[in-house]
Amino acid sequence: MTMAERHGGIEEVELRDVEQQQQQQKQQAQEQDPQTQKSLLEEQHQQEMGAPISDDAGGSVAAQHGFVFSMEQLVNLSSNANVDDLQRMGGVRGLCAGLAVDSEMGINGDDAEDLKRRAEAYGANTYPKKPLPPFLWFVWQATQDTILIILMCCAALSLFFGMIAEGVHEGWHEGVAICIAVLIVVTVTALTDYRQALQFQGLDAEKEDIQLKVIRGGRSQAASIFDLVVGDIVPLAIGDQVPGDGVFISGHSLTIDESYMTGESDPMHKDVYRPFLMSGCKVVDGYGTMLVTAVGTNTEWGRIMATVNKDDESVTPLQARLSRLAKAIGKVGVTVAVCVLIFLVTRYFTDTYSGQGFIDVIKELVDEIAVAVSIVVVAIPEGLPLAVTLTLAYSMRKMMNDKALVRNMAACETMGSATAICSDKTGTLTLNQMTVVREWQGGELHQPDVINNFDPASPLLQVILEGVAQNSTGTVFIPPNGGEVEVSASPTETAIIQWALTLGMDYNRLRHASDIISVEAFNSTKKRAGVVVRRTDGEVVVHWKGAAEMVLANCESWKDAQGNSVAFTSDKLKSVQAAIATMAASSLRCIALASSPVPLATVPDDTESWQFPDTSLTLLAIVGIKDPCRPGVPEAVARCQKAGVKVRMVTGDNVLTAKAIATECGILTPDGIVIEGKDFRVLPLDRMMEIIPSIDVMARSSPTDKHLLVSMLQRMGEVVAVTGDGTNDAPALYEADIGLSMGLSGTEVAKESSDIIILDDNFASIVRVVRWGRSVFASIQKYIQFQLTVNICALSLNFITALTSGAVPLTTVQLLWVNLIMNTLGALALATEPPTSDLLEQPPVGRTAPLITNIMWRNIFTQAAFQLTVLMVLNYASISLLDIGGVANPTQLKNTIIFNTFVFCQLFNEINARRPNKLNVFERLHKSPIFIAVLCFSITFQSLIIEVFQSFADTTSLSWQQWLLCIGIGAISLPLAFVAKFIPVTEAPLFDCFQRLRLRPKRRKSSRNLITIQELQASAISAAAAATGSRAAASSAAAAAGGKSAGNGGTAAGGGAGAVAAEGEAPAAPSAAGGASLGGAAVQPAVSS
């Protein structure tokens, strides 16, 4: 029996004869050459299905590549979604034949030529993207700055009046110099923006590169969504995104959310009567396989995506805060610039003016206006937002190397404030490499050296193997030429299948030995999966597998080694529970297998919505699966704890397994609490808030329990990072301050709800993300310290000298060069510093932590006071002190020394800014190549300005002694910073206006977040009760929880042991669990086993 027939493929009565003819013709065609095969297919469609072969251009292309159907036919099939059209094409079988694909084996994935001709005939699974603007566009954008436009106007006027007043040979210098300076600023700004745009474009491409599974050559293999071609067979499971338009081949309970495309909020069930699937939609339940019939822009999703402009104009909270800070500083700068202009004009007309001509006066006024505008350029810290962008872009690129893909930029900075991480266990704290190492079967718990030595002919073993094979969504590929068997399934299923294979299971034979009637897919709430099968003798059997204590609670008997069903006695039940506890205490995940005969009379005609039996089961076996703790996780957890980030394990495993793993990973502390989700969700709110700080492990938790925990932590002021991989984890990922989805095991729904994708599912990668998050904020603080020091010094110097002498020592070109050093180059140097290990030795950056700390103010004021003092002395006394009065132009030489000293003070202070509160500012300097490059470029260009481009910058050459003087004064900044760090500072912020933005609300909040804690708690109780099939219990529990929570008191609805009884679960020993007792409110600290 074929896979399509087993899983509900094309079964219409009116097509059966046609299908038989198709099969016969296909078998005949296989014995013919390719041209004969194509002719037979064409004749079959023309004569029997009435589906004419298209002669249009698309058809010709497809025909040239050996395919029957044209691209237009397939596109129309998808867009019209008409089952009659599909039947005229021969149904799914005819479609597969026309596309030269086997519905079970798929296409030949090893044939690159076949993949190429499919892409040429039907297109690639890509869509046109908005091209990156050319570099000149970025240049144009950089010239739109108002201040630079004013400067260009001043340059033009200076050029015009200068040539009139001083002649063509001399009068052009200053105007052209300003133009060149502005051009350099524009070019560097454009280059920086263009480079960032390229980086973000690359990151966007990484985000869109979804990895999926396809069936090629009979085996399940990973492939990029961009490599998908028409004819691919794609297995679908809960949380997957439909990668292209296609038709349903086989499956059960496959339910698709098509609201993305149709606006229809109700999920759509897919089967042979409703077989069409649309690209971009999500699988919300069940599983199945599809045949891809259209990809790329031939799908509606692709056409929509091709027209969507994905430019993200949103800013992160830190960017918004820094923009406001820049505006505040800019206002101060504008005020100083206006005052300087007034002083310069006043002093010119009162002291300098002596009857010069109109042209001379105008030129002087233009020069003074240019100086004032240049002060504004220097004063406005436009580099602050740039520094954030540079830091985020650099961090996101480097985080990719650390196995973290950032989907939301704001998450980078928010991660630095994380105070709590709620982590999954499987695959994150463990390796997700599962192996069955112990087993309960035939009434006994077997050791590892025994479990593979059972009699293959045992009746018990035959039922177990049938249950493993049928109650599975995995595939097993046996290489025809020998070699290792390939199992493609979830890690848990893979372990069970591999164990069964060692027991002699013929997986593919058993899969075809009986018909599947109905399936209940596994989900993280019910923690079980079931299947009803009809054997060849007509007997109907249900097989269940799932969390051991949950399946055991529904069992009334067990099978002995001879295959006889034996009713459970109280002692036998206790021995099985003890076996589960023994395995769980050894960090093993316990999965139970059970079955039961189903009376044929109880099987309905419509089995899709059938709630088939899950009680009165017979226990077959319990396997203990080992999933080792990841190497390095205990150390990573310890680093988090040292960094002030509390790590909590939130897992669906039972209490004993969770406790054992948590202890091994270092998560469970001596005073920590281990609690089950069913006990947590029914606690009164006041009691819940009381114990949450001590909760280390939440076991047997549902996704709604996780969501409730996250919301409560946020209510208590925590910044919460949450890991998740399942579709049901989406609400918690969405609600958390930072949602971390798993790249290997996570569903597409989980990934789209997250902020950061952990590409290797490793907890150690999460710790590196925390370090990068803190690095973002640290880099911004370094730049702010450097920026404000330059601002204070430059503004004070120009203001005081203009007020006292009517002239400023720094010219327009010099100020623009300082601006370039400070804004663009300074941001580039300090924003790309790699993170240091000591970042994880500090507490998290709080929500209300000041943007500028008292330590930074101390450093800023110390350096600014020193620089200003030295520069003022040079301005008023350098001619006499340095004995330079005899040179041709002593004022120009004095101003050159001031300018050179000022620049070197900034360059040395830039080194100080690397370590605001550490004595060794040269620490890991060799690990910062960009910083070193910026420093070398700045020194080189400064030397050229002084010695080469003298007309350009209005400077004059300096002697070697004067060079040493300038460098020496600048170098004093280093020991001065060393000494200043011994000055104690207070914790209270000096200026409240520089407080950092609150990190919440998050970027995607909607009305959904108005849900109260009480409603969420009621939802968790309802979901848990519904998972057990007790709808009445769910309603009453939710109502009781709502009433209890509203009053913030009372007792937990149905809590404690009563809740367990309602759910029908086997009670666990609270002392062995070392966590919450079953009384709900009586939560005790965890103790050693």
Summary of the structure (lengths in Angstrom):
residues: 1089
radius of gyration: 36.4
end to end distance: 51.8
largest distance: 121.6
contacts: 3868
relative contact order: 0.08
helix: 53%
strand: 14%
